[in-house]
Amino acid sequence: MGLKGSNKGARINRYESGASGTNLDELERLAEMLHVPAAALIAEDRDIAEAIKLMAELPTRKRKQLLKVLRELAQVKVRVGDRS
């Protein structure tokens, strides 16, 4: 399901530069070719993209543990009013 042809690098460059739009099927193919979750390609910033990639590699049990910690951190942030 990866990108076909010898112009893979050029296509990726067009996506990165915004010169070429993409649909969900193309996004999935690009993610598969790069061995990353599609969500990581459209993440808001690099930290979020990295978190998505790392979380996708975790087994289900550890993923649930991480979600619990993230939820707890999010609640603390809301209570304290920390926006950083």
C-alpha positions in Angstrom: 0.0 0.0 0.0 3.0 2.4 -0.1 3.6 5.1 -2.6 4.5 3.8 -6.0 7.1 4.9 -8.4 10.4 6.6 -8.3 9.0 10.0 -7.3 8.3 9.1 -3.6 10.7 11.8 -2.4 9.2 14.4 -4.6 5.7 13.6 -3.5 6.7 13.7 0.2 8.4 17.1 -0.4 5.2 18.4 -2.0 3.2 17.3 1.0 5.7 18.9 3.5 5.8 22.2 1.6 2.0 22.3 1.3 2.2 22.4 -2.5 0.1 19.3 -2.7 -3.0 18.4 -0.7 -3.8 14.9 0.4 -6.8 12.9 1.2 -7.2 10.3 3.9 -6.2 7.4 1.7 -3.0 9.1 0.6 -2.3 10.1 4.2 -2.6 6.4 5.3 -0.3 5.3 2.4 2.3 7.9 3.4 2.1 6.9 7.0 2.6 3.3 6.1 5.5 4.1 3.9 7.1 6.1 6.8 6.2 3.5 9.4 4.3 6.0 11.6 0.7 6.4 12.7 -1.2 8.7 10.3 -2.1 10.9 13.3 1.6 11.7 13.8 1.7 13.2 10.4 -1.0 15.8 11.1 -0.1 16.4 14.8 0.0 20.0 16.0 3.7 20.0 16.7 6.7 17.7 16.9 6.2 16.8 20.6 2.7 15.6 20.0 3.8 13.7 16.9 6.6 12.0 18.9 4.1 11.2 21.7 1.7 9.6 19.2 4.5 7.5 17.7 5.8 6.3 21.0 2.3 5.6 22.3 1.5 3.5 19.2 4.4 1.3 20.0 3.3 0.5 23.5 1.3 -2.7 24.4 -2.3 -2.1 25.3 -1.7 -2.4 29.1 1.1 0.2 29.1 -0.9 2.5 26.8 -3.8 2.5 29.3 -1.3 3.3 32.1 0.1 6.2 30.1 -3.4 7.5 29.4 -4.1 7.5 33.1 -1.0 9.5 33.8 -1.8 12.0 31.0 -5.3 12.4 32.3 -4.0 13.1 35.8 -1.5 15.6 34.5 -4.2 17.4 32.5 -6.4 17.7 35.6 -3.5 19.2 37.6 -2.9 21.7 34.8 -6.5 22.7 34.8 -6.6 23.1 38.6 -3.4 25.1 38.8 -4.2 27.1 35.7 -0.8 26.3 34.1 -1.0 26.8 30.4 2.6 25.9 29.6 
